[in-house]
Amino acid sequence: MTVAALTVYAVYLGVAFGVRTWVQWRRTGDTGFRGLSGRPLSAEWWAGALFAVALAAGLLGPVLALAGSPLVGPLDHDLVAWAGLLVATVGVAATFATQLDMGTSWRIGVDAEERTELVTGGTFRYVRNPIFTAMAVTGLGLTMMVPHVVTVLGTVLLLVALELQVRVVEEPYLSTMHGASYAEYTAGAGRFLPGVGRLNPPVVGVPHTPNNR
């Protein structure tokens, strides 16, 4: 199953980053890559840095397993591994599908000076960050396939990175760029899951404060 996990991981990187970048470039002449946000060691910077570390852990764990490094005992079971293959496959497909839902607004990273269209259709109608949800599902599936301590740690770091990216980078940026339209959108769409993490709508004449429901 370790070889299968590496294969799924390679497909995931190729589709989510390679193919999607190529599609963006073909549509707009721009790759959509914006890189890390914020000054070094800031919360914004850590969001991108931890994401990169999580990606590296997703590769390192299976490589170590192939070299004979032991897996986490309670999770090292064929049923868990096969279930992980299903979860990871769904995650890869969902990642690409939700990336396509963003259309030409898709980016890797944020440029604070750039204004893109606020996407509220497709999967974004129900969830504000469906791409990140799909990535988390993929990471979970790969960890189930190869439950090495490194892949487990990588999944934890991925979840932390996605939370930071959303809360300290993307939500403030979108709120600044789209104002009331974004506030209205966040009142109806969940952060990572439908109905979960919606924000209170603004009161007329009172500055919007993002209190979670």
Backbone bond lengths (Angstrom), bond angles and torsions (degrees), N, CA, C in turn:
res aa  C-N    CA-C-N  psi(-1)  N-CA   C-N-CA  omega(-1)  CA-C   N-CA-C  phi
1 M - - - 1.462 - - 1.542 111.74 -
2 T 1.339 115.58 -22.40 1.465 119.18 179.82 1.530 111.00 -63.61
3 V 1.331 116.27 -42.56 1.469 119.83 178.07 1.526 110.16 -64.20
4 A 1.322 116.59 -40.09 1.466 120.66 177.64 1.519 110.49 -61.82
5 A 1.340 116.50 -39.76 1.463 120.37 179.28 1.528 110.89 -63.82
6 L 1.320 116.61 -41.93 1.467 120.05 177.62 1.525 110.82 -63.72
7 T 1.332 116.03 -37.27 1.469 119.97 178.55 1.525 110.92 -65.51
8 V 1.338 116.02 -46.36 1.467 120.28 177.86 1.526 110.46 -61.44
9 Y 1.319 116.08 -40.90 1.459 120.44 -179.54 1.526 111.00 -63.64
10 A 1.324 116.56 -42.18 1.460 120.57 178.77 1.526 110.98 -63.47
11 V 1.339 116.11 -41.96 1.464 120.25 177.03 1.525 110.22 -62.93
12 Y 1.321 116.08 -42.06 1.462 121.55 179.08 1.524 111.58 -58.24
13 L 1.334 117.04 -50.46 1.464 120.05 179.12 1.527 111.04 -63.55
14 G 1.324 115.65 -42.16 1.459 119.11 -178.38 1.515 113.17 -64.14
15 V 1.336 116.33 -41.16 1.468 120.65 -178.38 1.522 111.43 -78.04
16 A 1.342 116.35 -51.08 1.466 120.65 -172.64 1.517 112.92 -69.22
17 F 1.311 117.21 -30.06 1.457 119.91 -177.66 1.528 112.15 -113.79
18 G 1.327 117.20 -48.41 1.456 119.13 -178.79 1.515 114.03 -69.75
19 V 1.341 116.90 -59.92 1.467 120.99 -176.97 1.523 110.77 -63.79
20 R 1.333 116.96 -44.49 1.468 118.87 -177.88 1.519 111.56 -65.26
21 T 1.333 117.28 -36.54 1.461 120.25 176.06 1.521 110.64 -64.10
22 W 1.328 116.31 -41.27 1.466 120.82 178.88 1.529 110.59 -63.63
23 V 1.340 117.06 -43.02 1.463 120.92 177.87 1.524 110.41 -60.32
24 Q 1.332 116.60 -42.92 1.461 120.27 179.90 1.520 111.09 -63.51
25 W 1.315 115.66 -42.71 1.459 120.39 -179.88 1.531 111.12 -65.08
26 R 1.317 117.16 -40.47 1.460 120.95 178.69 1.525 111.42 -64.23
27 R 1.332 116.42 -36.16 1.463 120.50 -177.60 1.528 112.80 -78.51
28 T 1.340 115.49 -36.72 1.472 118.64 -168.99 1.520 114.80 -124.75
29 G 1.337 118.50 -13.84 1.454 120.54 -173.94 1.520 112.33 79.91
30 D 1.329 116.83 8.39 1.466 123.12 -178.32 1.526 107.93 -130.22
31 T 1.331 117.98 135.90 1.456 121.06 -178.01 1.527 112.70 -71.55
32 G 1.328 117.49 -22.63 1.462 120.78 -176.47 1.514 113.39 86.16
33 F 1.327 118.28 -0.90 1.461 121.25 -178.70 1.521 109.83 -81.88
34 R 1.366 116.17 126.05 1.463 121.59 -179.96 1.530 112.38 -120.03
35 G 1.315 118.73 -13.12 1.455 122.03 174.73 1.516 114.11 78.18
36 L 1.346 115.86 -165.08 1.458 122.50 -177.01 1.522 110.90 -70.41
37 S 1.327 115.34 147.64 1.463 121.62 176.45 1.525 109.33 -103.92
38 G 1.332 115.70 155.37 1.451 120.73 172.53 1.517 114.48 78.80
39 R 1.330 114.02 168.50 1.466 120.31 178.36 1.526 109.43 -75.79
40 P 1.345 117.55 155.63 1.470 120.16 -179.57 1.523 112.19 -53.16
41 L 1.341 114.82 135.31 1.466 125.27 178.17 1.529 114.18 73.65
42 S 1.334 117.73 3.27 1.460 120.17 172.99 1.527 108.70 -75.88
43 A 1.330 117.33 167.51 1.461 121.04 178.97 1.523 110.61 -59.46
44 E 1.336 116.03 -39.13 1.467 120.19 179.32 1.531 110.48 -63.31
45 W 1.322 115.58 -42.73 1.469 120.40 -179.91 1.519 110.68 -64.91
46 W 1.325 116.95 -42.63 1.453 120.96 -179.47 1.520 112.00 -62.49
47 A 1.326 117.29 -32.53 1.466 120.15 178.29 1.520 110.61 -57.29
48 G 1.323 116.69 -48.06 1.457 120.28 179.19 1.513 112.93 -71.87
49 A 1.339 116.66 -39.20 1.463 120.62 -178.33 1.528 111.19 -65.10
50 L 1.326 117.01 -43.70 1.463 120.03 179.58 1.522 111.55 -66.77
51 F 1.333 116.17 -33.30 1.464 119.40 176.47 1.529 110.11 -62.95
52 A 1.326 116.59 -42.82 1.463 120.46 178.78 1.524 111.02 -64.10
53 V 1.345 117.11 -40.83 1.461 120.98 178.55 1.529 110.45 -64.13
54 A 1.338 116.40 -40.33 1.462 120.68 178.91 1.521 111.09 -62.61
55 L 1.328 117.06 -40.50 1.467 120.32 177.23 1.526 110.43 -62.79
56 A 1.330 116.43 -42.44 1.462 120.01 179.20 1.524 110.99 -63.89
57 A 1.334 116.98 -39.28 1.460 120.90 179.37 1.525 111.29 -64.73
58 G 1.342 116.18 -33.31 1.462 120.09 178.60 1.512 112.61 -63.59
59 L 1.321 116.99 -26.79 1.464 121.64 175.95 1.520 111.33 -89.08
60 L 1.334 116.15 -42.38 1.467 120.52 -174.78 1.525 112.33 -65.01
61 G 1.332 117.02 -39.68 1.461 119.81 -178.63 1.518 113.26 -56.33
62 P 1.334 118.78 -54.78 1.467 119.77 178.17 1.527 113.51 -61.89
63 V 1.331 117.60 -35.55 1.469 120.25 178.09 1.523 110.34 -63.09
64 L 1.335 116.42 -43.39 1.466 120.23 177.40 1.527 111.16 -64.12
65 A 1.341 115.96 -38.17 1.466 119.83 178.53 1.525 110.77 -63.32
66 L 1.321 116.72 -41.37 1.463 120.19 177.19 1.528 111.47 -62.53
67 A 1.333 115.55 -31.88 1.469 120.09 -179.56 1.520 112.19 -79.83
68 G 1.343 116.99 -0.59 1.452 119.77 176.33 1.508 115.90 105.06
69 S 1.328 117.72 1.06 1.458 120.66 178.43 1.525 109.16 -67.60
70 P 1.331 119.16 134.87 1.472 121.52 -174.04 1.523 113.31 -69.34
71 L 1.327 115.19 152.92 1.451 122.03 176.65 1.527 109.88 -92.84
72 V 1.328 116.26 167.52 1.455 120.93 177.52 1.518 107.89 -71.39
73 G 1.319 116.86 113.45 1.453 123.37 -170.13 1.516 117.03 -46.90
74 P 1.334 119.48 -55.99 1.467 120.72 -175.66 1.526 114.21 -60.14
75 L 1.333 116.18 -23.72 1.467 119.80 -177.50 1.532 112.39 -98.29
76 D 1.307 116.57 -8.08 1.464 121.08 -176.37 1.527 109.36 -83.45
77 H 1.334 115.14 82.10 1.462 120.86 -177.43 1.525 108.56 -144.33
78 D 1.323 116.80 144.06 1.458 120.64 -177.07 1.531 112.32 -59.33
79 L 1.326 117.30 -40.10 1.470 119.75 -179.52 1.527 111.25 -63.48
80 V 1.329 115.83 -39.81 1.471 120.00 177.50 1.525 109.83 -64.62
81 A 1.319 116.45 -42.51 1.468 120.70 -178.58 1.526 111.84 -64.10
82 W 1.337 117.10 -44.45 1.462 119.68 -179.98 1.528 111.39 -68.35
83 A 1.323 116.31 -38.21 1.466 119.38 175.27 1.529 109.90 -63.21
84 G 1.338 116.17 -37.85 1.459 120.53 177.57 1.513 112.39 -63.29
85 L 1.334 116.34 -38.45 1.467 119.65 177.36 1.528 110.50 -60.57
86 L 1.323 116.92 -42.98 1.461 120.77 178.46 1.526 110.69 -64.22
87 V 1.326 116.29 -46.18 1.469 120.85 -179.16 1.528 110.84 -62.22
88 A 1.335 116.78 -44.86 1.464 120.93 -178.91 1.528 111.21 -64.85
89 T 1.325 117.05 -40.22 1.468 120.52 179.63 1.523 110.86 -63.37
90 V 1.334 115.96 -44.12 1.471 120.31 176.52 1.523 109.52 -61.88
91 G 1.330 117.08 -41.06 1.457 120.73 -179.33 1.516 113.06 -63.25
92 V 1.328 116.75 -42.43 1.474 120.48 178.97 1.524 110.66 -63.00
93 A 1.337 116.37 -46.38 1.466 120.23 179.78 1.520 110.99 -63.48
94 A 1.334 116.34 -41.73 1.461 120.28 -179.51 1.524 111.35 -67.70
95 T 1.330 117.12 -35.81 1.465 120.44 177.98 1.523 110.53 -59.72
96 F 1.319 116.48 -48.82 1.466 119.80 -178.24 1.527 111.34 -67.58
97 A 1.333 116.70 -41.23 1.469 120.07 -179.38 1.524 111.20 -62.52
98 T 1.335 116.77 -43.40 1.466 119.44 -179.12 1.528 111.40 -72.07
99 Q 1.321 116.92 -31.56 1.464 119.43 173.65 1.525 110.91 -62.28
100 L 1.324 116.42 -41.31 1.464 120.06 178.36 1.522 110.77 -65.49
101 D 1.336 117.39 -32.49 1.463 121.04 178.29 1.527 112.03 -59.82
102 M 1.337 117.10 -25.58 1.467 120.22 -179.21 1.522 112.45 -75.32
103 G 1.317 117.05 -14.92 1.457 119.53 179.93 1.520 111.55 59.99
104 T 1.326 116.74 -139.80 1.462 120.86 -177.71 1.524 112.72 -78.69
105 S 1.336 117.80 -2.85 1.468 120.55 176.66 1.526 112.23 -83.05
106 W 1.333 117.21 -4.98 1.468 120.31 -177.64 1.524 110.99 -63.06
107 R 1.331 115.69 134.57 1.457 122.33 177.81 1.527 109.87 -142.92
108 I 1.340 115.94 154.12 1.463 122.17 166.04 1.519 105.69 -107.99
109 G 1.330 116.46 104.56 1.451 120.42 -173.38 1.517 111.00 94.38
110 V 1.329 115.63 177.38 1.466 121.74 -175.42 1.521 110.24 -131.26
111 D 1.318 116.13 133.40 1.464 123.02 169.23 1.520 106.73 -103.96
112 A 1.325 117.11 112.05 1.461 121.57 -173.37 1.523 112.88 -61.39
113 E 1.324 117.14 -20.05 1.472 120.55 -178.72 1.522 112.64 -93.82
114 E 1.305 116.99 -5.63 1.464 120.97 -175.03 1.527 110.75 -96.33
115 R 1.322 116.09 138.18 1.459 120.60 178.08 1.526 108.90 -113.13
116 T 1.318 116.20 124.23 1.457 121.44 176.56 1.525 108.73 -120.12
117 E 1.314 115.69 164.71 1.458 120.87 179.09 1.530 110.17 -66.30
118 L 1.320 116.48 139.75 1.456 121.32 175.52 1.528 108.36 -77.32
119 V 1.327 116.58 117.21 1.460 121.66 -176.83 1.527 109.24 -90.35
120 T 1.319 116.22 121.60 1.473 120.79 -179.28 1.525 112.00 -131.35
121 G 1.320 117.48 9.35 1.457 120.87 -178.99 1.517 112.04 -103.00
122 G 1.326 116.51 175.42 1.460 121.38 179.78 1.519 110.85 61.98
123 T 1.314 116.91 -137.24 1.463 120.59 179.19 1.528 111.73 -65.39
124 F 1.329 116.84 -23.20 1.463 120.69 -179.76 1.528 112.03 -71.99
125 R 1.297 117.20 -10.12 1.459 120.24 176.48 1.525 110.66 -66.71
126 Y 1.319 116.60 -30.52 1.461 121.66 -174.69 1.533 113.18 -107.91
127 V 1.331 115.67 -28.79 1.464 121.15 -176.36 1.524 108.85 -134.17
128 R 1.335 116.69 133.81 1.455 119.87 -176.76 1.526 113.03 -76.22
129 N 1.328 116.38 -24.64 1.468 120.58 -176.64 1.535 111.59 -132.39
130 P 1.320 117.81 56.70 1.472 119.44 -176.11 1.522 113.48 -65.17
131 I 1.330 117.76 -27.41 1.465 119.73 177.88 1.528 109.65 -63.63
132 F 1.324 116.31 -44.43 1.458 120.04 -179.71 1.530 111.11 -67.12
133 T 1.316 116.22 -36.39 1.467 119.32 175.67 1.525 110.36 -60.69
134 A 1.328 116.35 -44.93 1.469 120.71 179.73 1.519 111.37 -65.23
135 M 1.332 117.26 -37.08 1.466 120.28 177.29 1.525 111.05 -64.48
136 A 1.326 116.14 -40.38 1.463 120.06 178.21 1.525 110.64 -63.74
137 V 1.327 116.82 -39.53 1.467 121.08 177.62 1.530 109.90 -63.10
138 T 1.324 116.35 -42.31 1.460 120.26 178.32 1.521 110.72 -61.28
139 G 1.320 116.49 -46.60 1.458 120.68 179.53 1.514 112.12 -60.59
140 L 1.325 116.53 -41.37 1.461 120.75 177.80 1.529 111.07 -61.84
141 G 1.332 115.87 -45.11 1.460 119.92 -179.69 1.516 112.59 -62.26
142 L 1.328 116.73 -43.35 1.463 120.24 179.49 1.525 111.32 -64.76
143 T 1.335 116.37 -36.55 1.462 120.20 177.87 1.526 110.91 -67.12
144 M 1.329 116.87 -37.42 1.462 120.21 176.43 1.530 110.84 -65.25
145 M 1.329 117.12 -34.73 1.455 120.47 179.23 1.530 111.77 -69.48
146 V 1.344 115.42 -40.37 1.465 120.70 -179.98 1.526 107.62 -132.37
147 P 1.323 118.10 83.73 1.468 120.84 -175.69 1.521 113.17 -78.54
148 H 1.318 115.52 60.74 1.460 121.60 175.01 1.526 108.18 -83.41
149 V 1.308 117.63 153.30 1.463 120.35 -178.95 1.532 111.30 -58.82
150 V 1.333 117.52 -31.45 1.466 120.79 179.77 1.525 111.09 -70.04
151 T 1.338 117.10 -41.07 1.468 118.97 179.01 1.525 110.97 -70.38
152 V 1.326 117.28 -34.60 1.466 119.96 175.69 1.524 109.87 -62.88
153 L 1.333 116.14 -47.20 1.463 120.18 178.03 1.524 110.74 -61.93
154 G 1.329 116.55 -39.85 1.464 120.09 179.34 1.516 112.09 -61.53
155 T 1.332 117.17 -39.23 1.462 120.26 178.39 1.524 111.13 -65.90
156 V 1.330 116.67 -40.16 1.467 120.67 177.06 1.532 110.23 -62.18
157 L 1.327 116.26 -45.57 1.469 120.32 178.99 1.521 111.24 -64.11
158 L 1.320 116.88 -35.86 1.457 120.55 177.56 1.524 110.63 -61.58
159 L 1.319 117.18 -45.40 1.460 120.78 179.91 1.527 111.18 -63.07
160 V 1.325 116.57 -40.95 1.469 120.39 177.48 1.525 110.04 -63.76
161 A 1.333 116.20 -44.42 1.463 120.97 -179.43 1.524 111.81 -61.39
162 L 1.328 116.54 -42.49 1.464 119.99 -179.15 1.522 110.98 -66.94
163 E 1.328 117.21 -39.85 1.468 120.51 176.87 1.523 110.47 -61.72
164 L 1.320 116.70 -46.41 1.464 120.17 179.22 1.529 111.27 -62.89
165 Q 1.332 116.72 -45.83 1.459 120.31 -178.40 1.519 111.63 -58.22
166 V 1.327 115.84 -41.91 1.459 120.24 -178.40 1.526 111.46 -72.10
167 R 1.334 116.60 -48.12 1.462 120.77 -170.74 1.528 114.19 -77.65
168 V 1.338 117.22 -36.63 1.468 118.46 -174.83 1.523 113.87 -106.99
169 V 1.338 117.08 -11.53 1.471 119.55 -179.95 1.527 111.26 -114.68
170 E 1.319 117.46 -63.37 1.454 120.09 -168.03 1.527 113.97 -77.08
171 E 1.330 117.66 -44.52 1.466 118.59 -179.54 1.526 112.26 -63.10
172 P 1.352 119.61 -45.73 1.468 118.58 175.98 1.529 112.91 -61.52
173 Y 1.323 116.42 -39.31 1.469 120.25 178.90 1.524 111.39 -63.19
174 L 1.332 117.00 -49.22 1.459 120.52 -178.61 1.522 111.58 -66.44
175 S 1.316 117.03 -35.49 1.454 120.26 177.20 1.522 111.03 -63.64
176 T 1.337 116.19 -41.08 1.471 120.87 178.57 1.520 111.15 -67.49
177 M 1.325 116.51 -42.56 1.459 120.70 -175.71 1.527 113.01 -73.36
178 H 1.337 117.32 -37.75 1.463 120.28 -169.65 1.526 114.46 -116.68
179 G 1.326 117.50 -5.88 1.451 121.51 171.45 1.514 115.37 51.92
180 A 1.334 115.86 -123.80 1.464 122.06 -174.98 1.523 112.20 -62.17
181 S 1.329 117.45 -33.25 1.468 120.07 179.65 1.521 110.51 -63.08
182 Y 1.331 115.83 -41.12 1.459 119.15 178.98 1.524 110.80 -70.88
183 A 1.324 117.07 -39.42 1.467 120.42 178.66 1.530 110.68 -60.47
184 E 1.318 116.41 -42.12 1.463 120.32 178.17 1.523 110.79 -65.01
185 Y 1.317 116.48 -39.68 1.466 121.14 179.54 1.521 111.20 -64.45
186 T 1.347 117.41 -44.07 1.458 120.73 -177.65 1.527 112.27 -68.45
187 A 1.318 116.94 -19.51 1.467 119.74 178.18 1.526 111.69 -74.04
188 G 1.336 116.87 -18.68 1.458 119.79 -177.29 1.514 114.78 -111.03
189 A 1.332 117.29 -27.95 1.470 121.37 -176.47 1.523 110.35 -104.84
190 G 1.332 116.90 136.37 1.459 120.92 178.23 1.517 111.73 -71.27
191 R 1.330 115.25 164.96 1.469 119.35 -177.89 1.535 111.11 -72.40
192 F 1.324 116.93 -54.54 1.467 121.25 179.48 1.520 112.48 -121.73
193 L 1.324 116.79 -22.44 1.459 122.64 179.46 1.518 109.02 -131.75
194 P 1.327 118.37 149.80 1.473 120.06 -179.57 1.526 111.63 -56.30
195 G 1.322 116.12 127.80 1.452 121.81 175.65 1.511 115.74 79.54
196 V 1.334 118.04 -6.45 1.466 121.32 -177.98 1.528 109.28 -108.86
197 G 1.336 116.72 126.06 1.460 120.08 179.68 1.514 113.67 85.76
198 R 1.327 116.80 20.79 1.472 118.91 173.35 1.520 109.07 -68.21
199 L 1.337 116.54 153.62 1.451 121.45 -179.63 1.520 110.23 -107.95
200 N 1.319 116.50 149.20 1.464 119.95 179.47 1.515 110.94 -63.81
201 P 1.335 118.44 136.39 1.469 120.80 178.27 1.515 109.87 -67.99
202 P 1.343 118.44 152.52 1.453 121.33 -179.58 1.525 111.53 -71.58
203 V 1.314 116.51 149.50 1.458 122.29 173.32 1.519 107.91 -93.89
204 V 1.313 117.06 135.51 1.462 121.17 -177.34 1.524 109.73 -56.11
205 G 1.331 115.50 127.26 1.457 120.49 177.44 1.513 113.70 87.05
206 V 1.362 117.58 -3.50 1.463 121.37 -179.24 1.520 108.22 -121.65
207 P 1.355 118.20 130.98 1.467 120.14 -179.91 1.521 111.27 -55.80
208 H 1.329 115.49 142.64 1.473 121.07 -177.80 1.512 110.54 -72.78
209 T 1.331 117.05 128.50 1.455 122.79 175.13 1.520 109.31 -117.14
210 P 1.358 118.29 121.82 1.463 120.51 -174.32 1.526 112.94 -77.62
211 N 1.333 117.04 80.11 1.457 121.10 175.30 1.520 109.24 -92.59
212 N 1.313 117.10 127.57 1.456 120.79 -179.26 1.525 110.43 -70.12
213 R 1.324 115.08 143.13 1.460 119.62 173.11 1.515 109.57 -81.45
